[in-house]
Amino acid sequence: MKNTSFIGLASYTEKDAAIFKGRSQAIDDILSMLKRNDIVVLHSESGEGKSSLISAGLLPKLKSAGFIPVPIVITDKLFESH
């Protein structure tokens, strides 16, 4: 039987929340921090799953808790001259 929960190198999105597994403690910890603090910084090495954790794990939980999350993505393009 094929494992359908692993999507390779692509990031999980909010649509993948049902198959995103194994990070529930981290999601609950971050949600708890967000309820207590105005700013929470999530930092780790590239490829560690930050985007997937936020998109497929945290955003659905925030929405179900009554929050209205507004994702902001900062890219190098912000700093390019025109």
N, C-alpha and C positions, 0 to 999 in steps of 0.2 A: 504494500500500500504506500502510495506516495505521500510524503510529508508536505502538506499544503500550507503550513504556517511559516515556512522559511522562504523568503522572497529574494534571497541572494543579496547582492550589494545595494540594491535600491532601499530607500527609506520607507518604512511603514507610514501610511497616511491615516487620517481619521477614519476613512472607509475600511481600514484593516483592523480596527479596534477589536473585533471579535476573534481574530486569529493572533493578536499580539499577546504573547504569554511571557511569564517569568520575571516581570519587573514590578509586580503589584506592591511590594514593600517600598521600593523607591518612589513609585507614583504616590502612594499614601503619605510618605514622608514629605515629598515636595508639596502636595496639597495642604498638608498641615502647616508647613512653613509659609505658604502663600496666604493662609488664613490669618497668620500672626504678624506678617511683615509686609511692608509696602513694596519692597524689592527683594527678589530672590535671584541669585546668579547660579546658573547651572554650567559648570565648566568641566571639560575632560578632553582627552586627546581626540583628534579627528578619527572618525570611524567607530567610536565607542557606543553610538546609538542615541545620542542626545535628541536629534530630530525625531526619530521614531518614538522615543519615550514621551516627548511632548505631544506629537501629533496623534499617535494611536493610543497612548496611555493616559496622558494628563488632560488633554482637551475634552474628551468625552466625560471624564470624571468632574471637571470643572463645570461643564454644562449641566450635568445631572445634579450638581450641588447649588445651582442657581446663579452661577457666574456667567458673564458674557465675555469670554476670552477674545482678545484682539491680537492675533499673532503679528509680530514685527520681526522682519528678517533684515539684518544688516549685512550687506555684501560689499565687496570691493568696488562695485560700480558706483556707490555713493561718493567715493573719493576720486573718481576719474574726472579729469578736466574735460570740458566740452569744447 
